[in-house]
Amino acid sequence: MGDLLSYLTQQLPGAIEFLEKMVALESPSFDKPLVDEFVRFVGAQFAAMGGQVEFAHADKFGDHMIARFTGSSSERILLLGHTDTVWPAGEITKRPFKITGGRAFGPGVFDMKAGILLIAMAIDALQKVDRGLPKCVTVLLVSDEEVGSTSSRTVTESEARPCRAVFVLEPSLPGGALKTARKGIGRFALKAIGRAAHAGIDPQNGVNAIEEISQQILKLQKMTDPVRGTTVTVGVVQGGTRPNVVPAEAAAEIDIRISSMEEAERITKMIKALSPQLPGARLEIRGSINRPPMERTAETIRLFQLAQKVAQTLGIALKEGSTGGASDGNFTSALGIPTLDGLGAVGGGAHAVDEWVDIQLLPHRAALLAGLLSERL
Ligand SMILES: [Zn+2]
């Protein structure tokens, strides 16, 4: 590990240059031309390192990049990340890439352009110091992770299936801790349908859809159960047309977070079972679990312990934690493939304007990933 770390530390100036270029090439989720340009740039880097690079076409989003590397054993590992960021085009002119006090700043630097950098650094170090990869590696960078991964989910699942393990290069938890559990997400839309009437002339003929949905919202909010790790949040409400009209329609958008599939089923059932409270009102309920929870399985714990062992040789006491946010690791973990997440950079402020990455720890994080790839999984 000492050789790997000293090589990676020597390579740091070049690595920072690569990071700066990646941050400068903006890649907002919904801007296909920009994301395509970014993903071609990154693809060229992996191709130059000997990867077999291909792109999976996406209509509405940037193309997804797959780079395959062969290793000395036939076992295959998936290194998973995303190219899109939450920042709109032009953000870079307000907040250009900069380094101050050992921290790199810029849109998307932490979530997760530094994660892409770490993949490249780890593969390069194994090739140069260890003369080749110990295992076959697939690098998959999807382009719609920040907006639900609708176009990439099948690609992620099919690339993950033949793999022994999945390492996700999403940002770490504060202090560099890995993510061994993530909540799952469900999205539901509830519509209440009543009957319009003049609020002054014949209100008795109306059925107030806003009154109906208000009662449903109170029921939904009460489904939150902190002990089970479940939250139900009504985040958007709309209804009515004018103050003097009994409203015929009202709608609510609901976000649910759950820690287990069992809980996902329980909550889904409760939501689907909502029934109208006002005579003459109707409800329409749509939605489902969008991302299954990433549960802390025995296999995940085993992978984390291996990572801890590798980190120890680098002088790092590695910790683990969980998060209410989901990633593409939720999909691979739900397939039963051991998944370890949060292997990206040490930093903070994901999705915030003060987003930053610790520069001095980049070689350590790359060495951690390289070391993990060298372990018997
Ligand atoms: Zn991310």
Residues whose N, C-alpha, C, O or C-beta is under 5 A from the ligand:
A	BS01	ZN	D111 M112 E170
